[in-house]
Amino acid sequence: MSELKLLGKLSAPTRISTILRPSPPDSTLIEVTKMRTFVRVSILTVLAAMSVFAGGRRSIADIEANPSKYEGKKVTVVGVVKDGYGLSIPGAKMGGGAYKIDDGTGSIWVMVTDGAIPVKGSEISVEGRVANGANWKGKNYGLGIYESKRKYTHK
């Protein structure tokens, strides 16, 4: 219940309704409530962003240790290109191939359906679906990732 303030003298009982008014809300309490709400929303936003960005990123060792857990699932792997085979026709936007990426915990083949393969030594982030028995042009690469997105990173 809100606090009531007395405004004037109580000379007659008939004037009580006109002289009693609810007190204005405490501005400090409102500011504290706003701050708490802001902090809660900020924390939830940061946690949601972390789960989105870090949720799909996996180490190659994790994928190799339990391939059935990741098979058909979208993952992101960050590492250095160690090897690659493919075909690229400049200006025609045609190409394809496979390249091996190493993140320090292991290495895995990445299949590219179109576009050029990255240059050996490139630091990249690859997003794609894990496949056990990944094939490209009739060659089986074992456990691999079918690339859907690639981003070059820098140290």
OpenMM code with the backbone's topology and positions (N, CA, C; nanometers):
from openmm import Vec3, app, unit

residues = "MET SER GLU LEU LYS LEU LEU GLY LYS LEU SER ALA PRO THR ARG ILE SER THR ILE LEU ARG PRO SER PRO PRO ASP SER THR LEU ILE GLU VAL THR LYS MET ARG THR PHE VAL ARG VAL SER ILE LEU THR VAL LEU ALA ALA MET SER VAL PHE ALA GLY GLY ARG ARG SER ILE ALA ASP ILE GLU ALA ASN PRO SER LYS TYR GLU GLY LYS LYS VAL THR VAL VAL GLY VAL VAL LYS ASP GLY TYR GLY LEU SER ILE PRO GLY ALA LYS MET GLY GLY GLY ALA TYR LYS ILE ASP ASP GLY THR GLY SER ILE TRP VAL MET VAL THR ASP GLY ALA ILE PRO VAL LYS GLY SER GLU ILE SER VAL GLU GLY ARG VAL ALA ASN GLY ALA ASN TRP LYS GLY LYS ASN TYR GLY LEU GLY ILE TYR GLU SER LYS ARG LYS TYR THR HIS LYS".split()
positions = [
    Vec3(0.0843, -0.1170, 0.0000),
    Vec3(0.0000, 0.0000, 0.0000),
    Vec3(0.0889, 0.1234, 0.0000),
    Vec3(0.0486, 0.2237, -0.0740),
    Vec3(0.1336, 0.3412, -0.0841),
    Vec3(0.1237, 0.4267, 0.0409),
    Vec3(0.2277, 0.4989, 0.0639),
    Vec3(0.2376, 0.5868, 0.1790),
    Vec3(0.1512, 0.7102, 0.1546),
    Vec3(0.0872, 0.7597, 0.2576),
    Vec3(0.0041, 0.8802, 0.2447),
    Vec3(0.0702, 0.9948, 0.3194),
    Vec3(0.0679, 1.1137, 0.2622),
    Vec3(0.1234, 1.2317, 0.3271),
    Vec3(0.0095, 1.3251, 0.3654),
    Vec3(0.0245, 1.3859, 0.4764),
    Vec3(-0.0749, 1.4795, 0.5260),
    Vec3(-0.0411, 1.6179, 0.4724),
    Vec3(-0.1368, 1.6795, 0.4039),
    Vec3(-0.1150, 1.8109, 0.3445),
    Vec3(-0.2018, 1.9148, 0.4156),
    Vec3(-0.1535, 1.9742, 0.5144),
    Vec3(-0.2296, 2.0766, 0.5865),
    Vec3(-0.2742, 2.0278, 0.7236),
    Vec3(-0.3581, 2.1103, 0.7886),
    Vec3(-0.4063, 2.0792, 0.9233),
    Vec3(-0.5358, 2.0007, 0.9161),
    Vec3(-0.5583, 1.9175, 1.0165),
    Vec3(-0.6832, 1.8416, 1.0260),
    Vec3(-0.7815, 1.9218, 1.1097),
    Vec3(-0.8484, 2.0151, 1.0487),
    Vec3(-0.9423, 2.0966, 1.1245),
    Vec3(-1.0825, 2.0390, 1.1204),
    Vec3(-1.1175, 1.9756, 1.0134),
    Vec3(-1.2516, 1.9189, 1.0033),
    Vec3(-1.2432, 1.7829, 0.9365),
    Vec3(-1.3181, 1.6828, 0.9879),
    Vec3(-1.3155, 1.5502, 0.9285),
    Vec3(-1.3624, 1.5478, 0.7836),
    Vec3(-1.4405, 1.6431, 0.7400),
    Vec3(-1.4905, 1.6431, 0.6030),
    Vec3(-1.3810, 1.6726, 0.5005),
    Vec3(-1.2705, 1.7340, 0.5468),
    Vec3(-1.1640, 1.7698, 0.4535),
    Vec3(-1.0573, 1.6609, 0.4401),
    Vec3(-1.0679, 1.5504, 0.5114),
    Vec3(-0.9640, 1.4474, 0.5075),
    Vec3(-0.9452, 1.3941, 0.3662),
    Vec3(-1.0512, 1.3719, 0.2919),
    Vec3(-1.0371, 1.3181, 0.1567),
    Vec3(-0.9672, 1.4156, 0.0632),
    Vec3(-0.9777, 1.5421, 0.0921),
    Vec3(-0.9127, 1.6395, 0.0048),
    Vec3(-0.7684, 1.6683, 0.0443),
    Vec3(-0.7310, 1.6370, 0.1695),
    Vec3(-0.5951, 1.6697, 0.2114),
    Vec3(-0.5013, 1.5493, 0.2128),
    Vec3(-0.5556, 1.4292, 0.1991),
    Vec3(-0.4700, 1.3101, 0.1943),
    Vec3(-0.4514, 1.2667, 0.0485),
    Vec3(-0.3283, 1.2556, 0.0073),
    Vec3(-0.2964, 1.2116, -0.1285),
    Vec3(-0.1881, 1.1058, -0.1214),
    Vec3(-0.1873, 1.0127, -0.2186),
    Vec3(-0.0769, 0.9157, -0.2199),
    Vec3(0.0550, 0.9890, -0.2451),
    Vec3(0.1598, 0.9434, -0.1774),
    Vec3(0.2908, 1.0065, -0.1973),
    Vec3(0.3467, 0.9636, -0.3329),
    Vec3(0.4269, 1.0496, -0.3952),
    Vec3(0.4860, 1.0105, -0.5238),
    Vec3(0.5826, 0.8954, -0.5035),
    Vec3(0.5989, 0.8086, -0.6043),
    Vec3(0.6909, 0.6956, -0.5896),
    Vec3(0.8337, 0.7452, -0.5647),
    Vec3(0.9071, 0.6646, -0.4905),
    Vec3(1.0453, 0.6981, -0.4582),
    Vec3(1.1294, 0.6831, -0.5849),
    Vec3(1.1887, 0.7909, -0.6326),
    Vec3(1.2649, 0.7865, -0.7580),
    Vec3(1.3873, 0.6968, -0.7465),
    Vec3(1.4443, 0.6858, -0.6284),
    Vec3(1.5599, 0.5977, -0.6092),
    Vec3(1.5196, 0.4528, -0.6312),
    Vec3(1.4031, 0.4147, -0.5794),
    Vec3(1.3540, 0.2780, -0.5962),
    Vec3(1.3296, 0.2475, -0.7439),
    Vec3(1.2756, 0.3436, -0.8172),
    Vec3(1.2511, 0.3240, -0.9597),
    Vec3(1.3835, 0.3060, -1.0337),
    Vec3(1.4828, 0.3878, -1.0014),
    Vec3(1.6136, 0.3768, -1.0669),
    Vec3(1.6789, 0.2420, -1.0383),
    Vec3(1.6693, 0.1940, -0.9135),
    Vec3(1.7265, 0.0645, -0.8769),
    Vec3(1.6567, -0.0467, -0.9546),
    Vec3(1.5262, -0.0400, -0.9656),
    Vec3(1.4498, -0.1399, -1.0400),
    Vec3(1.4881, -0.1391, -1.1876),
    Vec3(1.5031, -0.0196, -1.2449),
    Vec3(1.5446, -0.0095, -1.3849),
    Vec3(1.6840, -0.0686, -1.4041),
    Vec3(1.7755, -0.0399, -1.3124),
    Vec3(1.9122, -0.0907, -1.3221),
    Vec3(1.9135, -0.2429, -1.3131),
    Vec3(1.8381, -0.2991, -1.2200),
    Vec3(1.8323, -0.4446, -1.2068),
    Vec3(1.7786, -0.5090, -1.3341),
    Vec3(1.6755, -0.4490, -1.3911),
    Vec3(1.6188, -0.5007, -1.5149),
    Vec3(1.7215, -0.4937, -1.6278),
    Vec3(1.7929, -0.3828, -1.6378),
    Vec3(1.8957, -0.3669, -1.7399),
    Vec3(2.0052, -0.4723, -1.7243),
    Vec3(2.0504, -0.4939, -1.6013),
    Vec3(2.1561, -0.5921, -1.5757),
    Vec3(2.1081, -0.7321, -1.6129),
    Vec3(1.9866, -0.7672, -1.5745),
    Vec3(1.9333, -0.8995, -1.6076),
    Vec3(1.9236, -0.9201, -1.7578),
    Vec3(1.8714, -0.8208, -1.8288),
    Vec3(1.8581, -0.8315, -1.9742),
    Vec3(1.9962, -0.8406, -2.0383),
    Vec3(2.0921, -0.7630, -1.9893),
    Vec3(2.2280, -0.7666, -2.0442),
    Vec3(2.2916, -0.9035, -2.0254),
    Vec3(2.2775, -0.9601, -1.9075),
    Vec3(2.3357, -1.0920, -1.8798),
    Vec3(2.2722, -1.1975, -1.9693),
    Vec3(2.1410, -1.1938, -1.9833),
    Vec3(2.0731, -1.2910, -2.0689),
    Vec3(2.1153, -1.2754, -2.2148),
    Vec3(2.1341, -1.1515, -2.2596),
    Vec3(2.1774, -1.1272, -2.3967),
    Vec3(2.3168, -1.1832, -2.4206),
    Vec3(2.4072, -1.1596, -2.3266),
    Vec3(2.5443, -1.2105, -2.3400),
    Vec3(2.5442, -1.3631, -2.3408),
    Vec3(2.4676, -1.4242, -2.2514),
    Vec3(2.4616, -1.5704, -2.2468),
    Vec3(2.4039, -1.6281, -2.3759),
    Vec3(2.3009, -1.5629, -2.4285),
    Vec3(2.2419, -1.6100, -2.5538),
    Vec3(2.3414, -1.5982, -2.6687),
    Vec3(2.4134, -1.4872, -2.6739),
    Vec3(2.5136, -1.4693, -2.7800),
    Vec3(2.6250, -1.5720, -2.7685),
    Vec3(2.6683, -1.5998, -2.6470),
    Vec3(2.7739, -1.6991, -2.6268),
    Vec3(2.7280, -1.8365, -2.6722),
    Vec3(2.6034, -1.8702, -2.6429),
    Vec3(2.5558, -2.0022, -2.6832),
    Vec3(2.5418, -2.0129, -2.8341),
    Vec3(2.5053, -1.9032, -2.8994),
    Vec3(2.4934, -1.9049, -3.0446),
    Vec3(2.6296, -1.9170, -3.1111),
    Vec3(2.7261, -1.8326, -3.0681),
    Vec3(2.8569, -1.8315, -3.1329),
    Vec3(2.9464, -1.9467, -3.0916),
    Vec3(2.9404, -1.9873, -2.9667),
    Vec3(3.0291, -2.0945, -2.9208),
    Vec3(2.9624, -2.2305, -2.9296),
    Vec3(2.8311, -2.2315, -2.9402),
    Vec3(2.7589, -2.3579, -2.9391),
    Vec3(2.7960, -2.4503, -3.0524),
    Vec3(2.8143, -2.3978, -3.1738),
    Vec3(2.8461, -2.4817, -3.2878),
    Vec3(2.9946, -2.5067, -3.3065),
    Vec3(3.0784, -2.4285, -3.2395),
    Vec3(3.2234, -2.4435, -3.2575),
    Vec3(3.2727, -2.5637, -3.1791),
    Vec3(3.3424, -2.6515, -3.2493),
    Vec3(3.3918, -2.7753, -3.1885),
    Vec3(3.5374, -2.7946, -3.2249),
    Vec3(3.6065, -2.8677, -3.1403),
    Vec3(3.7431, -2.9054, -3.1761),
    Vec3(3.7342, -3.0311, -3.2625),
    Vec3(3.8324, -3.0479, -3.3467),
    Vec3(3.8343, -3.1658, -3.4337),
    Vec3(3.8480, -3.2919, -3.3489),
    Vec3(3.9206, -3.2843, -3.2387),
    Vec3(3.9333, -3.4001, -3.1498),
    Vec3(3.7977, -3.4437, -3.0958),
    Vec3(3.7102, -3.3463, -3.0611),
    Vec3(3.5752, -3.3799, -3.0138),
    Vec3(3.4966, -3.4538, -3.1216),
    Vec3(3.5059, -3.4054, -3.2445),
    Vec3(3.4326, -3.4668, -3.3560),
    Vec3(3.4857, -3.6075, -3.3835),
    Vec3(3.6180, -3.6232, -3.3845),
    Vec3(3.6778, -3.7541, -3.4111),
    Vec3(3.6504, -3.8534, -3.2985),
    Vec3(3.6426, -3.8047, -3.1744),
    Vec3(3.6184, -3.8932, -3.0601),
    Vec3(3.4773, -3.9507, -3.0609),
    Vec3(3.3811, -3.8772, -3.1156),
    Vec3(3.2432, -3.9237, -3.1148),
    Vec3(3.1730, -3.8819, -3.2447),
    Vec3(3.2119, -3.9413, -3.3572),
    Vec3(3.1551, -3.8984, -3.4853),
    Vec3(3.0045, -3.9187, -3.4961),
    Vec3(2.9504, -4.0230, -3.4332),
    Vec3(2.8061, -4.0471, -3.4433),
    Vec3(2.7261, -3.9359, -3.3757),
    Vec3(2.7824, -3.8724, -3.2748),
    Vec3(2.7150, -3.7613, -3.2050),
    Vec3(2.7003, -3.6401, -3.2975),
    Vec3(2.7992, -3.6199, -3.3856),
    Vec3(2.8010, -3.5017, -3.4704),
    Vec3(2.7551, -3.5284, -3.6134),
    Vec3(2.7379, -3.6541, -3.6519),
    Vec3(2.7025, -3.6858, -3.7900),
    Vec3(2.5724, -3.6168, -3.8302),
    Vec3(2.5786, -3.5445, -3.9419),
    Vec3(2.4623, -3.4729, -3.9945),
    Vec3(2.4354, -3.3406, -3.9247),
    Vec3(2.5132, -3.3073, -3.8235),
    Vec3(2.4920, -3.1835, -3.7488),
    Vec3(2.5846, -3.0744, -3.8006),
    Vec3(2.5395, -2.9496, -3.7874),
    Vec3(2.6191, -2.8358, -3.8306),
    Vec3(2.7202, -2.8016, -3.7217),
    Vec3(2.8462, -2.7876, -3.7600),
    Vec3(2.9530, -2.7512, -3.6667),
    Vec3(3.0382, -2.6416, -3.7307),
    Vec3(3.1161, -2.5760, -3.6456),
    Vec3(3.2140, -2.4786, -3.6919),
    Vec3(3.3501, -2.5214, -3.6397),
    Vec3(3.4483, -2.5248, -3.7288),
    Vec3(3.5849, -2.5628, -3.6943),
    Vec3(3.6763, -2.4491, -3.7380),
    Vec3(3.7707, -2.4124, -3.6522),
    Vec3(3.8654, -2.3059, -3.6836),
    Vec3(4.0054, -2.3649, -3.6829),
    Vec3(4.0826, -2.3394, -3.7886),
    Vec3(4.2174, -2.3939, -3.7950),
    Vec3(4.2944, -2.3447, -3.9151),
    Vec3(4.3992, -2.4192, -3.9490),
    Vec3(4.4894, -2.3844, -4.0586),
    Vec3(4.4787, -2.4914, -4.1669),
    Vec3(4.4746, -2.4480, -4.2931),
    Vec3(4.4689, -2.5403, -4.4067),
    Vec3(4.6050, -2.6076, -4.4204),
    Vec3(4.6046, -2.7422, -4.4193),
    Vec3(4.7291, -2.8186, -4.4292),
    Vec3(4.7515, -2.8805, -4.5658),
    Vec3(4.6431, -2.9134, -4.6352),
    Vec3(4.6548, -2.9822, -4.7631),
    Vec3(4.5270, -2.9572, -4.8415),
    Vec3(4.5310, -2.9737, -4.9723),
    Vec3(4.4101, -2.9558, -5.0501),
    Vec3(4.4247, -3.0063, -5.1916),
    Vec3(4.3119, -3.0513, -5.2464),
    Vec3(4.3056, -3.0996, -5.3842),
    Vec3(4.1790, -3.0445, -5.4458),
    Vec3(4.1888, -2.9941, -5.5648),
    Vec3(4.0682, -2.9456, -5.6283),
    Vec3(4.0940, -2.8856, -5.7637),
    Vec3(3.9872, -2.8322, -5.8208),
    Vec3(3.9899, -2.7731, -5.9527),
    Vec3(3.9202, -2.6385, -5.9454),
    Vec3(3.9804, -2.5389, -6.0048),
    Vec3(3.9194, -2.4071, -6.0071),
    Vec3(3.9405, -2.3473, -6.1447),
    Vec3(3.8334, -2.2941, -6.2027),
    Vec3(3.8426, -2.2293, -6.3328),
    Vec3(3.8242, -2.0792, -6.3087),
    Vec3(3.9332, -2.0023, -6.3190),
    Vec3(3.9260, -1.8583, -6.2908),
    Vec3(3.8238, -1.7882, -6.3796),
    Vec3(3.7465, -1.6986, -6.3207),
    Vec3(3.6469, -1.6220, -6.3932),
    Vec3(3.5178, -1.6946, -6.4202),
    Vec3(3.5173, -1.8267, -6.4044),
    Vec3(3.3968, -1.9045, -6.4334),
    Vec3(3.3186, -1.9375, -6.3068),
    Vec3(3.3739, -1.9052, -6.1926),
    Vec3(3.3122, -1.9382, -6.0642),
    Vec3(3.2774, -2.0853, -6.0556),
    Vec3(3.3621, -2.1667, -6.1153),
    Vec3(3.3446, -2.3115, -6.1081),
    Vec3(3.4654, -2.3695, -6.0377),
    Vec3(3.4422, -2.4710, -5.9653),
    Vec3(3.5519, -2.5361, -5.8961),
    Vec3(3.4988, -2.6377, -5.7976),
    Vec3(3.5832, -2.6754, -5.7072),
    Vec3(3.5444, -2.7723, -5.6065),
    Vec3(3.6663, -2.8491, -5.5622),
    Vec3(3.6504, -2.9257, -5.4600),
    Vec3(3.7607, -3.0050, -5.4115),
    Vec3(3.7478, -3.0352, -5.2639),
    Vec3(3.8600, -3.0694, -5.2059),
    Vec3(3.8648, -3.1019, -5.0634),
    Vec3(3.9947, -3.0472, -5.0072),
    Vec3(3.9900, -3.0077, -4.8814),
    Vec3(4.1109, -2.9617, -4.8151),
    Vec3(4.1098, -3.0081, -4.6703),
    Vec3(4.2293, -3.0214, -4.6152),
    Vec3(4.2443, -3.0679, -4.4776),
    Vec3(4.2715, -2.9479, -4.3883),
    Vec3(4.1973, -2.9394, -4.2777),
    Vec3(4.2145, -2.8313, -4.1815),
    Vec3(4.2613, -2.8911, -4.0484),
    Vec3(4.3551, -2.8233, -3.9843),
    Vec3(4.4108, -2.8685, -3.8567),
    Vec3(4.3900, -2.7583, -3.7529),
    Vec3(4.3303, -2.7955, -3.6385),
    Vec3(4.3065, -2.6962, -3.5324),
    Vec3(4.3987, -2.7145, -3.4119),
    Vec3(4.4978, -2.8008, -3.4242),
    Vec3(4.5890, -2.8253, -3.3131),
    Vec3(4.5503, -2.9476, -3.2314),
    Vec3(4.4235, -2.9895, -3.2414),
    Vec3(4.3787, -3.1105, -3.1706),
    Vec3(4.3660, -3.2278, -3.2661),
    Vec3(4.3672, -3.1985, -3.3950),
    Vec3(4.3531, -3.3015, -3.4970),
    Vec3(4.3284, -3.2364, -3.6315),
    Vec3(4.3065, -3.3189, -3.7324),
    Vec3(4.2783, -3.2650, -3.8655),
    Vec3(4.1596, -3.3396, -3.9257),
    Vec3(4.0905, -3.2697, -4.0154),
    Vec3(3.9712, -3.3271, -4.0786),
    Vec3(3.9609, -3.2732, -4.2206),
    Vec3(3.9051, -3.3542, -4.3110),
    Vec3(3.8856, -3.3132, -4.4486),
    Vec3(3.7570, -3.2328, -4.4601),
    Vec3(3.7628, -3.1293, -4.5424),
    Vec3(3.6464, -3.0450, -4.5698),
    Vec3(3.6184, -3.0535, -4.7186),
    Vec3(3.4938, -3.0882, -4.7550),
    Vec3(3.4541, -3.1004, -4.8950),
    Vec3(3.3929, -2.9689, -4.9406),
    Vec3(3.4380, -2.9212, -5.0560),
    Vec3(3.3876, -2.7977, -5.1151),
    Vec3(3.3104, -2.8369, -5.2407),
    Vec3(3.1844, -2.7976, -5.2485),
    Vec3(3.1054, -2.8357, -5.3649),
    Vec3(3.1244, -2.7398, -5.4811),
    Vec3(3.1494, -2.6120, -5.4507),
    Vec3(3.1785, -2.5168, -5.5573),
    Vec3(3.2714, -2.4098, -5.5022),
    Vec3(3.3396, -2.3453, -5.5910),
    Vec3(3.4369, -2.2454, -5.5484),
    Vec3(3.5740, -2.3083, -5.5323),
    Vec3(3.6718, -2.2223, -5.5130),
    Vec3(3.8101, -2.2671, -5.5030),
    Vec3(3.8416, -2.3137, -5.3611),
    Vec3(3.9384, -2.4018, -5.3505),
    Vec3(3.9828, -2.4442, -5.2181),
    Vec3(4.0777, -2.3370, -5.1640),
    Vec3(4.0841, -2.3223, -5.0324),
    Vec3(4.1719, -2.2190, -4.9768),
    Vec3(4.3190, -2.2567, -4.9919),
    Vec3(4.4037, -2.1563, -4.9874),
    Vec3(4.5476, -2.1744, -5.0024),
    Vec3(4.6047, -2.2400, -4.8773),
    Vec3(4.7014, -2.3292, -4.8985),
    Vec3(4.7677, -2.3973, -4.7874),
    Vec3(4.8281, -2.2919, -4.6930),
    Vec3(4.8060, -2.3105, -4.5627),
    Vec3(4.8551, -2.2163, -4.4624),
    Vec3(4.7531, -2.1109, -4.4224),
    Vec3(4.6403, -2.1032, -4.4941),
    Vec3(4.5354, -2.0059, -4.4603),
    Vec3(4.4717, -2.0405, -4.3265),
    Vec3(4.4431, -1.9385, -4.2482),
    Vec3(4.3694, -1.9575, -4.1231),
    Vec3(4.2226, -1.9315, -4.1535),
    Vec3(4.1384, -2.0323, -4.1286),
    Vec3(3.9978, -2.0185, -4.1654),
    Vec3(3.9054, -2.0742, -4.0580),
    Vec3(3.7822, -2.0296, -4.0679),
    Vec3(3.6723, -2.0828, -3.9886),
    Vec3(3.5764, -2.1453, -4.0884),
    Vec3(3.5419, -2.2720, -4.0665),
    Vec3(3.4562, -2.3446, -4.1599),
    Vec3(3.3311, -2.3910, -4.0873),
    Vec3(3.2171, -2.3638, -4.1494),
    Vec3(3.0901, -2.4130, -4.0970),
    Vec3(3.0356, -2.5134, -4.1966),
    Vec3(2.9872, -2.6258, -4.1461),
    Vec3(2.9317, -2.7270, -4.2347),
    Vec3(2.8758, -2.8449, -4.1579),
    Vec3(2.8303, -2.9445, -4.2327),
    Vec3(2.7712, -3.0641, -4.1724),
    Vec3(2.8721, -3.1777, -4.1719),
    Vec3(2.8772, -3.2469, -4.0586),
    Vec3(2.9702, -3.3584, -4.0426),
    Vec3(2.9140, -3.4812, -4.1134),
    Vec3(3.0028, -3.5544, -4.1818),
    Vec3(2.9629, -3.6781, -4.2492),
    Vec3(3.0702, -3.7831, -4.2262),
    Vec3(3.0280, -3.9018, -4.1926),
    Vec3(3.1201, -4.0138, -4.1782),
    Vec3(3.1202, -4.0863, -4.3118),
    Vec3(3.2351, -4.0983, -4.3718),
    Vec3(3.2433, -4.1563, -4.5055),
    Vec3(3.2163, -4.0518, -4.6113),
    Vec3(3.2659, -3.9296, -4.5900),
    Vec3(3.2454, -3.8202, -4.6847),
    Vec3(3.3121, -3.8521, -4.8171),
    Vec3(3.2387, -3.8321, -4.9235),
    Vec3(3.2879, -3.8615, -5.0584),
    Vec3(3.2880, -3.7361, -5.1430),
    Vec3(3.3867, -3.7282, -5.2306),
    Vec3(3.3893, -3.6224, -5.3311),
    Vec3(3.4530, -3.6798, -5.4552),
    Vec3(3.3799, -3.6714, -5.5652),
    Vec3(3.4267, -3.7222, -5.6945),
    Vec3(3.4733, -3.8667, -5.6857),
    Vec3(3.3998, -3.9485, -5.6085),
    Vec3(3.4293, -4.0904, -5.6003),
    Vec3(3.5382, -4.1288, -5.5021),
    Vec3(3.6003, -4.0318, -5.4375),
    Vec3(3.7051, -4.0619, -5.3406),
    Vec3(3.6490, -4.0468, -5.1994),
    Vec3(3.6743, -4.1478, -5.1155),
    Vec3(3.6249, -4.1463, -4.9778),
    Vec3(3.7306, -4.0826, -4.8880),
    Vec3(3.6888, -3.9811, -4.8141),
    Vec3(3.7796, -3.9106, -4.7237),
    Vec3(3.7548, -3.9467, -4.5773),
    Vec3(3.6743, -4.0484, -4.5517),
    Vec3(3.6448, -4.0858, -4.4128),
    Vec3(3.5601, -3.9797, -4.3465),
    Vec3(3.5919, -3.9497, -4.2227),
    Vec3(3.5181, -3.8476, -4.1495),
    Vec3(3.5504, -3.7109, -4.2093),
    Vec3(3.4482, -3.6330, -4.2391),
    Vec3(3.4711, -3.5028, -4.3006),
    Vec3(3.3572, -3.4068, -4.2740),
    Vec3(3.3719, -3.2887, -4.3295),
    Vec3(3.2714, -3.1834, -4.3166),
    Vec3(3.2378, -3.1338, -4.4566),
    Vec3(3.1077, -3.1239, -4.4872),
    Vec3(3.0637, -3.0633, -4.6119),
    Vec3(3.0458, -2.9145, -4.5860),
    Vec3(3.1319, -2.8341, -4.6459),
    Vec3(3.1355, -2.6901, -4.6210),
    Vec3(3.0096, -2.6199, -4.6683),
    Vec3(2.9553, -2.5317, -4.5809),
    Vec3(2.8443, -2.4463, -4.6209),
    Vec3(2.8842, -2.2995, -4.6129),
    Vec3(2.9810, -2.2679, -4.5260),
    Vec3(3.0266, -2.1303, -4.5116),
    Vec3(3.1735, -2.1302, -4.4713),
    Vec3(3.2471, -2.0324, -4.5202),
    Vec3(3.3892, -2.0212, -4.4891),
    Vec3(3.4217, -1.8751, -4.4587),
    Vec3(3.5067, -1.8563, -4.3602),
    Vec3(3.5503, -1.7205, -4.3251),
    Vec3(3.7002, -1.7249, -4.2957),
    Vec3(3.7742, -1.6346, -4.3566),
    Vec3(3.9180, -1.6283, -4.3316),
    Vec3(3.9415, -1.5492, -4.2042),
    Vec3(4.0314, -1.6007, -4.1197),
    Vec3(4.0623, -1.5348, -3.9930),
    Vec3(4.2075, -1.4903, -3.9946),
    Vec3(4.2418, -1.4057, -3.9020),
    Vec3(4.3789, -1.3560, -3.8879),
    Vec3(4.4206, -1.3659, -3.7433),
    Vec3(4.5492, -1.3857, -3.7213),
    Vec3(4.6008, -1.3924, -3.5837),
    Vec3(4.6117, -1.2544, -3.5268),
] * unit.nanometer
topology = app.Topology()
chain = topology.addChain("A")
for resn in residues:
    res = topology.addResidue(resn, chain)
    for name in ("N", "CA", "C"):
        topology.addAtom(name, app.Element.getBySymbol(name[0]), res)
